[in-house]
């Protein structure tokens, strides 16, 4: 390492995706923050690989809580930059079930108790609300008329705009080490140079686990690769205001996009990235075939769509599929904003708000128990992944083996 040059900040955030920029955004104008990312642009990894659906009806109660808060923020934007109408728009959503009519039942009840408009659909109403599902053999469906679609690129640009005058953002810069002295964070090493800071936030997605391993910390954040397929509809471009639709227990979703539909069979495969940036991958034939086969079964009206493009991206989870947020109990000054899975658009702004508040010793009303999302909580040694997206065909894997 070269001779250290001290460059002091109050906080260094590792990762310039939606999670990392959100933390910095909530700390702007109050603390001296430096955001560091190994990619050449913000949001180059998981934040650029998502389908853009803001989903409040999720499995985990903490995910739902964060999603409700993000929905509030994007429905009533707190800054001019976030008020750009292109960032988010209301389309509504249908969440449906193919095999298990009671999956998500408690989640739906919980949303209703919190005032979210969620409507049970019979088959006739389902056809009216979402014509793309007119012949779908689902056993249950709900309509959430106020659900939204988010343009992640515009959201990232808005956050960057608000950070321009108060926050240092260093791109194409590699964090090789988190510095700890006597159990307390002392900064990071970036491209061989020490950057001093008493607080460090790990928001590095698929690379988060590896960053803390040299500190003797085992934080089981596991990247799972998923396929997305862009299609063309020979019947003509869909209505852009059509609700996005997700058959959750069997794992398939469709959303209007351009000349057709963006679709996924919700496949999952463990894929830990190597050093350096670059997690977007090509669409493999198996992922394409799975998505098209599921669409043919659960959205038969779309059976003629033609795949024209696609990609795969990484979604990083803790074994309980709950976010990892707040200060690490093992190292003072080490904080987390990670484990957001495929829900960075859905949860990122609120996760950043919570982490920023806790870092400053404040609380947030929507997450009152930081221990529930703490990096120090007990994790499973084995956990189920869903290779073909179907809950009934989940497969147990050993967490300890899931590392490069």
Buried (B, 14 or more C-beta within 10 A) or exposed (E): EEEBEEBEBBBBBBBBBBBBBBBBBBBBEEBBBBBBBBBEBBBBBBBBBBBBBBBBBBBBEBBBBBBBBBBBBBEEBEEEBBEBEEBBEBBBBBBBBBBBEEBBEEBBEBBEEEEBEBBEBEBEEBBEBBBBBBBBEBBBBBBBBBBBBBBBBBBBBBBBBBBEEBBBBBBEBBBBBBBBEEEEBBBBBBBEBBBBBBBBBBBBBBBBBBBBEEBEBEBBBBBBBBBBBBBBBEEEEBEEEBBBBBBBBBBBBBBBBBBBBBBBBBBBBBBBBEEEBEBBBEBBEBBBBBBBEBBEBBBBBBEEBEBEEBBBBBBBBBBBBBBBBBBBEBBBBBBBBBBBBBBBBBBBBBBBBBBBBBBBEEEBEBBEEBEBBBBBEEBEEEBBBBBBBBBEEBEEBEBEEBBE
